[in-house]
Amino acid sequence: MRIAELSRASDVSTATIKYYIREGLLPSGLLTSSNQARYTEDHVHRLRLIRALMDIGGLTVSRIRSIVTSLDDPDGVFAPETMTAGGPFAGPLAPLVADPRTVATVRSLTERQGWSAPVDGPEFAAVVELLDVLCELGQERFADRLGDYAEAAERIAAVDEEVLRSCDGDRNRAESLVVGTVLGDSLLSALRRLARAGRIAAPVPAFATSGASEARS
């Protein structure tokens, strides 16, 4: 297909397609003349991936370039923490300025769950920092249910592993890792809101009805 057809198939303007090619996000098409190139379904797929990472995942052009470069490298190594929209937390420095009790709580949690993530890693630091913020906001109730949240996270991580094992080929598995890492949090957040909306759609509590009746009397 020519670039106009690629634009229609992907719903991305030709000017944007040319920009992605210049920025190294999208491979060039096969030249058929000095000013014409042909594109394939692989280009359509790559454009959809770019738009998903950018529009939903919130990634920058430079980060997407790094990701697709790794995807195109048969020896590419993927570090999920470098693919998130917000970037990694402070890592080993964060626990040093955190409440020691929070650090101890998270350390105890990882031991109970059998998680081997390092204490000086960004994942550990992120949990410590978020728990401290919750407590500072007076939202200890969420921190008190940390174990329940951890059990849910354990199941989600297991599902992620099952999905990756079901992929055919290293390249497909690598792309699934990227998509799952970048878009997975957005999916979980949307599902959480959906579940919450469904649970809230319950009969109005009796006290509200009573209050309304008193207001009319």
N, C-alpha and C positions, 0 to 999 in steps of 0.2 A: 504494500500500500504506500501511497505518497503521503506527504506530511499533512495535506488537507484531510485525507481519509483517516489518518492517525488522530488528528484533532477531533473529528466527529466520533470516532470509536471510543476515545478516552474522555471526551468532554473537556479537553484542555486546549486552550487557544494555541495557534501556531506560534505566536510570539513567546508564550510561556514555554512551549516545547523547545524552541531554539535557545531560550535562556537556560533551561535545564541541561541542554547539551553543552553549552558554553561553560556552565558551572561544574560539569563532570558528574551530574546526577543521572543522566540518561546517555547511553551509548549512541554514537552517530549512526545514521542509516548507511546502507550500502550504496555508494555512489554509482549512478547509472549514466551520468553525464556531468558536465562541469557545474551545473546548478540544480541537479535533481538527485534525490536519494530515495531508496525504498526502505520501508520499515516493516516489521513483523509483529505477530501477536506478542512476542516477548517485550516489545516496546510498549504495547498497550498495558501489559501486566506491570511493567516497571513504573509507568506513569500512575497507575492506580496505587501502587505501593508508596510512591513519593507523596501523592496527595493525602493518603491515609496517615502517613507519618507526620506530615506537615499540618494538616487541618484538624485531625483528631488527636494525634500524639503531641502536637505542639513543638515539634523539633525544628531546629534552625537548619538553614541550607547547609552550613558547614558540617553539622552533625549527621545529616542525611547523607552528605557526600562520603563521610567516613564509613557509614554503615554500608552503602551500596558498593563502595570500593572493596570492603571486606567480603561482601557477598560474591563479588566477581572474582575474588582471589581464592583459588581452590585450597590454599593453606591458611585462609583467614581464621583468626581467633576472635571469638565474640565474648565481650564482657558486658553482661546485662546492665550493670550499674551505670555504664557510660551511655546507655541508650535512652534513659528516662528524660522527660522534658525538663525537670528541675535540676538534673545533675546530681552527683553524689553528695552526701553530707560530709561534715568535716573529718570523718573517720576517727582515728585514734585520739584526736585532740578533744572531741566532744565529751567523752566520759570524764575527762580530767576536770572540766568545769561544771559537770552535772552534779546533781545531788547524789552522794555516795549510796544512799539508800535505794535510789532508782537503779543505779548500776547493779547493785546487789540483787534487786528484784528481777531485772532482765537476765542476769547471769543464772539465777536460780531457775527461771523459766526455760532458758535454753537447755539447761541440764535435765530438767524434767521431760522436756519434749525430745531429748536426744539429738538436738541440733548441734552441729559442729562448727557453725559459723564463728569466726574468730572474734574475740572481744574487742580487738582493735580495728575491726572492719567497719565499713560505712553502714552496713545493714544494722549492726548492733547499735551503733551510734545514733542512727535514725530513730530507733525505737526508744532509746533513752531520752533523746531530745523531745520527742513527741509526748512521752509520758510526763516529763517535767512541765511542758507547756500546759497540758491538761490540768495538772495539779495547780499550777499558777493561776489558771482560770477558774479554779474552784470546781472542776469537773472530775473529781476523784472517782465518781461512780463508774466512769468508763475504765479508769485504771484498775479499779477493783475487779472488773470482769476480764482482766487481761488473759487469764487462762482460757476463758471461753473463746475470745478472739483468736488466741493461738491455735486452738483446736480447729477452728474454721479455716485458718491460714494453712494448717497442716494438710487438710483435705484439698484445698485449692492447689497447693504445691504438688500434691500427688496426682491430681488431674492434669496439671501442666506436664508432668513427666510422662503420663500415659499418652497425651497428645503428641509429644515429641517422639516417643518411641514408635508411634504409628506412622510417622512420616517416612516416605520412600526417598532414599538418597540423602547424602550429606547437604547438598545445596538446599533442598526442600526443607530439611530439618533446620538449617541455619536461618532461612527466611522465617520459618515458623517461630523460632526463638526470638527473632527481632520483633515480629508482629505481636507475639504474645507478651513480650516484655514491655513494649511501648504502649500498646493498646489494651493490654490486660487490665491495668489499673482503672482505665476509663470504663471498661466493660463491667468490672466489679462494682464500681461506683454507681453506674447506671442501674445495675441489678439491685443494689442496696436501696436506691431511691424507689425503684419499682416495688420492691417488697414492702418498704415502709409505707408507700402510698396505699398499697393493698391492705395492709394491716390497719391503717388509720381510717380507712373507709368502713368504719363500724358505726353502730348506733350511737347517737349523741349521748354522753353520760347523763345520768339522772339529775346531777346537781345543776347542769347547764339548763335543762328543761325547767327545773324548779325555779332557777333564777329568772328565766324568761317569764314564767307565770307570775312571779312576784312583781316583776316590772310592769306587767299589764294590769295588776290589781290596784 
